[in-house]
Amino acid sequence: MTNDETVLHLTDPRAMRALAHPTRLRLLGELRLRGPQSVGMLSEVVDEAVGSVSYHLSKLAEHGFVREAPECARNRRERWWRAAHATTSWEPLEALDDPERKVASDLLRRAVLERYQAALNGYLTAEATFEPEWVRGTASSDNAYHLTAAELRELRADLEALAARWQERSDPDRADARPVTMIYHAFRRPE
């Protein structure tokens, strides 16, 4: 596992399997989206018992995904946590020659896909409650292309650059800003 202040790059299959748990993915996502939170606050958000949330946070901490934020606590009994990095990445190509890592990478990718689906379903359920200007900006697409492997890599680089540009612009402190999720996939279709 290598990391810097913003990105945690996974190579350890144990860390991949640990993160692949739906509750852990959700907890990490909430900490990244909302900032440091107490175990009690997270318990309410993910609708899990405090003990269960504490257990999952300890597993996330064991692999470097989260860390405690004691400066946020109002007293010694209150435990606060923060995401250790802004993003987590792993490269499926790196796992092709390692069966254990391949299984762990696939497990994590499927768990992330389920989180994406849950996020989109949550949006669709709530869409009628949003102001029209927010619905107008919503986008879903499944474009089909005929590309070479090199062009697919170029598309990936373009998408990553686009996401990075908008991440730089993101500011949760603006009064009119709301959380927005971008989900886009680009891959060769099985024949």
Buried (B, 14 or more C-beta within 10 A) or exposed (E): BEBEEEEBBBBBBBBBBBBBBEBBBBBBBBBBEBEBBBBEBBBEBBEBEBEEBBBBBEBBBEBBBBBBBEEBBEEEEEBBBBBBBEEBEBEEEBBEEEEEBBBBBBBBBEBBEEBEEEBEEEBEEEEEEBEEEEEEEEEEEEEEEEEEEEEBEEBEEEBEEEEEEEEEEEEEEEEEEEEEEEEEEEEEEEE
